[in-house]
Amino acid sequence: MTVRIGGVERTLPSARVGSMGRVPLVEFIGDSEFTNAVAQEMLVMIPEGTEVLLTVVTNALPLTHELSDRSGLPYECVRKKRRPYMTDPLIQDAPSMTLGVAETFWLDSPHAARLKGKKVAIVQDVISSGGTAQTLGRIAERAGGTVVGYLAAFRQGEGALSLPFKYLEKLPATI
């Protein structure tokens, strides 16, 4: 499957994922040209009044960094593993996601403090079921922030989303 964003074209590889069959894979890590093109196109999707972007490691991180660079907004990143330096982190279990893996998300307390009283936009590379977005939203709210929007580079599949997401392009659920 081929996608074209902001004049940059990529043929997406696919991978077999459990009973879902083969799904297209979006990879921003190591692809600066594609990441920059997508970030540039996503700038207009950032809700007015946003004060901080929130994402989760790993693939969405370079995209969020580029959005931060272009918009001038700071960002925070939730981890999927506790790090030894974390002190009193916010911990949030994530539901079983599209890839069939339940996870626990961690946000170190100094990073959580930067969300307090702020209007937060959740940034993802691909939105499918909305489970990761809901988990990030809960973390933002527990930290004292207010979620003002959800955005992703791609929407995968046809399932109903319970969140008002903005995205650039739709990907099929399976290929």
C-alpha positions as CSV (number, residue, x, y, z in Angstrom):
1,M,0.0,0.0,0.0
2,T,1.3,3.5,-0.9
3,V,0.5,6.7,0.9
4,R,1.3,10.3,-0.2
5,I,1.5,13.1,2.4
6,G,2.7,16.6,1.6
7,G,4.4,15.5,-1.6
8,V,6.2,12.6,0.1
9,E,5.3,9.1,-1.0
10,R,5.9,5.9,1.0
11,T,5.1,2.3,0.3
12,L,4.1,0.9,3.7
13,P,5.2,-2.6,4.6
14,S,2.7,-5.0,6.2
15,A,2.9,-7.4,9.1
16,R,0.7,-10.2,10.2
17,V,-1.0,-9.3,13.5
18,G,-2.8,-12.1,15.3
19,S,-6.2,-12.9,13.9
20,M,-6.4,-9.6,12.2
21,G,-4.4,-10.7,9.2
22,R,-1.9,-8.4,7.6
23,V,-2.0,-4.7,8.5
24,P,-0.1,-1.7,6.9
25,L,2.7,-0.4,9.1
26,V,3.6,3.2,9.4
27,E,7.2,3.9,10.5
28,F,8.4,7.4,11.5
29,I,11.5,6.3,13.3
30,G,14.5,6.8,10.9
31,D,12.4,8.4,8.2
32,S,12.9,12.2,8.7
33,E,11.6,13.1,5.3
34,F,8.2,11.4,5.8
35,T,8.0,12.5,9.5
36,N,8.6,16.1,8.5
37,A,6.0,16.0,5.7
38,V,3.4,14.5,8.0
39,A,4.1,16.9,10.8
40,Q,3.8,19.9,8.4
41,E,0.4,18.7,7.2
42,M,-0.8,18.0,10.8
43,L,-0.1,21.5,12.1
44,V,-3.6,22.7,11.1
45,M,-5.1,19.9,13.1
46,I,-3.8,21.1,16.5
47,P,-6.8,22.5,18.3
48,E,-6.8,26.3,19.0
49,G,-5.7,27.0,22.6
50,T,-3.5,23.9,22.9
51,E,-0.7,24.5,25.4
52,V,1.0,21.1,25.4
53,L,1.2,18.0,23.2
54,L,1.1,14.5,24.8
55,T,2.2,11.3,23.1
56,V,3.5,7.9,24.0
57,V,6.8,6.2,23.0
58,T,7.9,5.0,20.4
59,N,6.7,5.6,16.8
60,A,4.7,8.7,17.6
61,L,7.6,10.4,19.4
62,P,9.5,11.7,16.3
63,L,6.2,12.9,14.8
64,T,5.3,14.8,18.0
65,H,8.8,16.3,18.3
66,E,8.4,17.7,14.8
67,L,5.0,19.0,15.6
68,S,6.4,20.7,18.6
69,D,9.2,22.2,16.6
70,R,6.9,23.7,14.0
71,S,4.1,24.8,16.4
72,G,6.3,26.1,19.3
73,L,4.3,24.0,21.7
74,P,6.1,21.8,24.3
75,Y,5.4,18.1,24.5
76,E,5.5,15.4,27.1
77,C,5.9,11.7,26.4
78,V,4.4,8.8,28.3
79,R,6.6,5.6,28.6
80,K,5.6,2.0,28.4
81,K,8.1,0.9,30.9
82,R,9.1,2.3,34.3
83,R,12.5,3.9,34.3
84,P,14.8,3.8,37.4
85,Y,14.9,7.6,37.7
86,M,11.1,7.9,37.9
87,T,9.8,9.3,41.2
88,D,6.2,8.9,42.0
89,P,5.1,8.4,38.4
90,L,1.5,8.4,37.2
91,I,0.7,4.8,36.3
92,Q,-2.2,3.9,34.0
93,D,-3.1,0.5,32.6
94,A,-3.9,0.5,28.9
95,P,-6.6,-1.8,27.6
96,S,-5.7,-4.6,25.1
97,M,-5.0,-2.7,22.0
98,T,-5.2,-3.4,18.3
99,L,-2.0,-5.4,18.4
100,G,-3.4,-7.6,21.2
101,V,-1.0,-6.4,23.9
102,A,-2.2,-4.9,27.1
103,E,0.3,-2.5,28.5
104,T,1.0,-0.1,31.5
105,F,1.9,3.5,30.8
106,W,4.2,5.6,33.0
107,L,4.5,9.4,33.3
108,D,7.2,10.6,35.7
109,S,5.9,13.2,38.2
110,P,8.0,16.2,36.9
111,H,6.5,15.6,33.4
112,A,3.0,15.1,34.9
113,A,3.4,18.5,36.7
114,R,3.9,20.2,33.3
115,L,0.4,19.1,32.3
116,K,-1.4,20.6,35.4
117,G,-3.8,23.4,34.4
118,K,-2.8,23.0,30.7
119,K,-4.9,22.4,27.6
120,V,-3.5,19.1,26.2
121,A,-3.7,17.7,22.6
122,I,-3.1,13.9,22.3
123,V,-0.9,13.0,19.4
124,Q,-0.6,9.5,17.8
125,D,0.9,8.0,14.7
126,V,-2.0,5.7,14.0
127,I,-5.5,5.5,15.6
128,S,-7.4,2.3,15.4
129,S,-9.5,1.3,18.4
130,G,-8.9,4.5,20.4
131,G,-7.6,2.5,23.4
132,T,-4.2,4.3,23.6
133,A,-5.8,7.7,23.1
134,Q,-8.3,7.0,26.0
135,T,-5.4,5.9,28.2
136,L,-3.4,9.1,27.3
137,G,-6.4,11.2,28.0
138,R,-6.9,9.6,31.4
139,I,-3.2,10.3,32.2
140,A,-3.6,14.0,31.1
141,E,-6.7,14.4,33.3
142,R,-5.1,12.7,36.3
143,A,-2.2,15.1,36.0
144,G,-4.6,18.0,36.1
145,G,-4.7,18.8,32.4
146,T,-7.7,19.2,30.1
147,V,-7.8,17.3,26.8
148,V,-8.8,19.6,24.0
149,G,-8.3,17.3,21.1
150,Y,-7.0,14.0,19.6
151,L,-5.0,13.9,16.4
152,A,-3.2,11.2,14.4
153,A,-1.4,10.9,11.2
154,F,-3.5,7.9,10.1
155,R,-6.8,6.2,11.0
156,Q,-6.7,2.5,10.5
157,G,-9.9,0.5,9.9
158,E,-13.6,1.3,10.0
159,G,-14.4,0.7,13.7
160,A,-16.4,3.4,15.5
161,L,-14.2,5.7,17.6
162,S,-15.6,7.0,20.9
163,L,-13.3,10.0,20.6
164,P,-13.4,13.0,18.2
165,F,-10.2,12.3,16.3
166,K,-8.7,14.4,13.5
167,Y,-6.4,12.5,11.1
168,L,-4.8,13.0,7.7
169,E,-5.5,9.7,5.9
170,K,-7.3,6.5,6.3
171,L,-5.6,3.1,6.1
172,P,-7.4,-0.2,5.6
173,A,-7.8,-2.5,8.7
174,T,-6.2,-5.3,6.7
175,I,-4.4,-5.7,3.4
